[in-house]
């Protein structure tokens, strides 16, 4: 009888420790799930910027403007919500830049996007009308998709500037034909992803000669 009681006690303790060990193993894995699925920053044909982002289930978000860096920080928290959802927010360029940061409080991961472009007031006055609209989207596999449209009679060339590590999209007057484009951009781990739209603008000089100016707008950096 004593042997049976001792065996039962040992079995119970083994079960308790095994259960604790299992919980300690599972819990961190559950807590490490990313709350952010994907996001898209886009500029429409009127020059207005916005961001769409998709949250995983059990996630909620709160937007806070950091006045010191002029960054729109989007904090992601775990919640009791059982369904994923999509959120859309307008973005404003202050001067020549807009900045967005995602902070995942569940995993301490962050995503930062910086766009350099003309604000609405300047954009409506400029004669540079080659780029119609564009968007940059994160993908689940870690790549990014750049979609954009140009106006008629715009020639498009894609160049990867290895020295500066920048994806360049060159836009110049010419026999374009195609107006809608899509490219997948790869981001190396620990390195920023950079893309520039390079506008070729003819500048006529006083003596009748002309030169080509390269205007890099819009520009994007993703960290």
N, C-alpha and C positions, 0 to 999 in steps of 0.2 A: 504493500500500500504506500509506504514511504517512497519507494522507487518510482511508483506511478505519479505521485504528487510532484516529485523532483523533476520528472520528465515533462510534466505539464507546465511547470514553472519555466523551465528552460525554453520550451516551445513557445510560450507566450512572450517571453522576453525577445526571442529571436524574431517573432512576428512584428513586435513593436518597433524594434530597431530597423527591420527591413522596411516597414511602412514609412518611418521617418526618412530613411535614406532615399526611398522612392520619391517622397514628396520634395526633398531637397533637390533631387535631380530634375523633376518635372517643372517645378515652379519657376526657376530661372529661364527655362526654355519658353514657358508661356509668357513671361514678362518681356522677352526679347523680341516679340513679334513687332514688326514695324507698323506704326499706325497710319503712315502715309503710303498709299499705293502708287499713284501717278499724279502728275500735274502738267498743265499747259499754260504757257505765257503767250499771249497773242496780241497783235495790233491789227485793227480792222481798217477798212478802206478810208475811214474818216480820220485816222491817226489816234484813235482811242485805244488804250491798253487795258487788258483785263487778265485775270488768272482763274483757271478752273483747276480744282484739285479733288481727287477721289480718296476718301478715307476708308480704311478697313473697318470691319465690324468692331463694336466696342470702342469707338473712337469719337472724340469731339474736338473742336478747335476754338481758339480765341485769338483775335488779331489785336496786336498792340504796336503802336507807332513809337519807335525809338527816336526821339527828337535830336539826340546827339549825333547819330549817324544817318538820320532820315531813312531808316529802314523799317519796312512793314514786316514785323515779326509775327509769324503764325505759330502759336504754341499748340501742340497736339497732346491731348490727355486721354487716358483710358476712361471709359464710361460704361454704363449699363445698356447702352443701345446695342441691339443685336443685328442690325443691318448696316451695310455700307452705304455711303451717301456721297453726293457730289456737291461741291460748294463753288460758287462763282463770286468773284469780287472785282470791282474796278480798281485800276491802278493809275496813279498820277505821277508824271515826270516833274520833278522839282528842279528847275534849271535845265539840265541836260541829262539827268539820270533818274532811274527808279531802282530801288533795291527791295528784294523780298527775301526773307529768311524763314525756313521751316525748322522748328525746334521740337524734336520728338522727346517728350519727357519720359517716355517708357524705355527708350534705348539710349538716350543722350546723343542720338545722331542728329546731324543738321544738314540742310541743303540751302545754299545761298545763290541767288540769281541777281546779277547786275546788268541792266540794259542802259546803254548810252544812245540817246536819240534826241531829236528836236521835240520840244513841247508843242502843244496844239497851236499856240499863237504863232510860233515860228514856222511850223509845218504847213500851215495854211497859206503862208506868204512865199514859201520857197518854190522855185521853178523845177526842182528835181522831183519828177513824177515817175521815175522808172519803176520803183517798187510799189506794188498796189497794197498788199497785205502779207502778213507772215505769222507763223506760230512755231514755237519750239516746245516739244513734248518729251517728258521722261517716259521710258519704257521699263517694264518689269525686269528685263534682262540686263539693265544697266546702260543701254544705249539711249540715244536721243534722236527724235525725228524732227527734221526741219522741213516744214511745208511753207511754200510761198507762191504768190502770183505776181506777175509783172504786167505792165501795160503793153500795148501793141508796139511793134518795131523796137523791141529791146532784146539785145543779144545777151545770153547768159553763159558764163564760163565758171566752172568749179576748179579751184586750186587749193591744195593744202600747202601752206607756207611752213615748211619744216623748221626753218630757222627760228621763226617766231611762235611755232606751234599753234597756228590759227587756221581754221577753215575759212577760206575766202570765197565769196560769191560775187564775181565781177559782173556789173551791169553797164552796158553801153549801147548806144544807138546802133541799130543794124537790122538785118532781116531775121527777126526772132522766130516768128511762126508759133512755137509753143509758148504758152503763157502760164501754165501751172506746173510746179515742180515739187518734188519730194526727195529728200536725201536722209539717210541714216548716218548719224555722227557717233563715233566711238569716243568714250571718255576713259582715259587711263586712270587706274586707281591712284589716288593721292595727287593727281594733276588736274588743273583747271581745264574745262572745256571752253574754248574761245571760238567765236564765229563773227566775221565781219562782212557786211554788205559793202562792196567797194564800187562806188558810183563814178563812172568816167564822165567828167563834165568838160566840154570844150569851152575854153576861155579865149575870146578874141582880143588880141592886143591892139594898141593904138595904131601901129604901123601896118595893120592888116594881117599880121601873122597870128597864129593861134597855138595854144598849148592845151594839153589835157590835164585837168586837175583830178586827183583821186580823193574823193570824199568818202570817208569810212563811217557811214551811218545807215542803219542802226548797227550797233556792236553789242555782243552779248558775252558774258563770262559766267560760267556755272561752276561752283565749287562744292 
